[in-house]
């Protein structure tokens, strides 16, 4: 796979001196779903805005489909669809006219059949002649997606597409994203919801304070950084951890009724078998055991905290 | 050149004009008709001819100019300010279009709307007063140039404004006084000599004078000077827009 979006040494400083992006390097592979995670003010929206041409970079180079976004901006922007974070829509227009407007300003001639098809995919078709101000919040968000798809982009940026959206609609959005990916569209989404990245992304990028902390395959990331925990529930409370078990990374619950063993999934030996043997030898009876894997959220919180 | 985009913006803006037809067309026509009734019929009947033309007819070019200038300015300024205000400007900034194409779409639509209103007012005038147009082609040329140049000015105001008050500031505090004091309702030869000289610093004088010449063949200033003035004004607006385009002032961060 080749990079469809390439960001090199991108820096964005505002007039007041605030550095929103500090030398960002990022390659986005064609056909993938990349989730950009980061707390508020991390630089997610600035990064997307700069790639899309809304914000002018201070220095650095961005190419989309091989075209420089500054010197070949027409060819580069032709490939991009943007769904902004805010619901910015002309309230008095109909859905159909609004979406057709987006297609038109991208230089494409009006194609009602295509637009209607997009609206059907987004379950908006029955609203096509409704004025936008009469739609619900979730519907308006779909209109934004329809507008971004109106000119058949190859790269779609979704800036927090599910912020303030109910669970059902969020799942619908994920399905839409999956269908788009299947049709070959590269998708970059920013999100606060770690579960969203976990559910749909191929790769995860973490950005904080204008720097990309890491970009990695989601599964690799979770395997590499994932700590697993084994929780052992005891039949009788243990007052202390027996000395015989001092060699293990064990934590005792306050009530003494359970022990938690932390281990690394990447290690050759997890030590579970010997631990269970040693527990029995130490005279501890257990009634249940369960394992827990750390979520992307734990990894994310860990990363962002590491670099204060 | 992304002509599809220019056309799309143009049509989108024209649709707004027809959607708000009462506000955009009927109200300027009504207020101009009231001017005709008050100044033309009621007061005008007691005023002698001005430069050999009945007063009712004399004020027609000035009234058309008053409406065209204010309409071109307000339509263009609102046209570009509204997307900034509601946030839909992001689409224009991320689309494969140059700033000049955006200008062409918005200014073209605003100028068309103003032209439309100007022509309707002219037709309305025929119902109230007896007028002839001595130089119809020159009249249309002046009308179109005024529509375009003031729409360019309006576009600049719309980019500059960051609230609704600023949007109204220039039309209310600058354009309306300049048009009223620019000889819409009188010939500048009627003023004392000192004021005649001061008035020559008002750019609107040249536009109204040239436009009036195209109706009656008489003007306060030479027609060549009028044409030069409107060309200068259009050129100045284009230069400012070019500068905005180069710097991204008030548009791109």
Interface residues (C-beta under 8 A of the other chain):
Chain A: X14 X49 X52 X53 X54 X55 X56 X73 X74 X75 X76 X77 X78 X80 X82 X84 X86 X88 X89 X90 X91 X92 X93 X97 X100 X101 X102 X103 X104 X105 X106 X107 X108 X109 X147
Chain B: X2 X4 X5 X7 X8 X9 X11 X12 X15 X16 X19 X82 X83 X86 X87 X88 X90 X91 X92 X93 X94 X95 X96 X97 X248 X252 X253
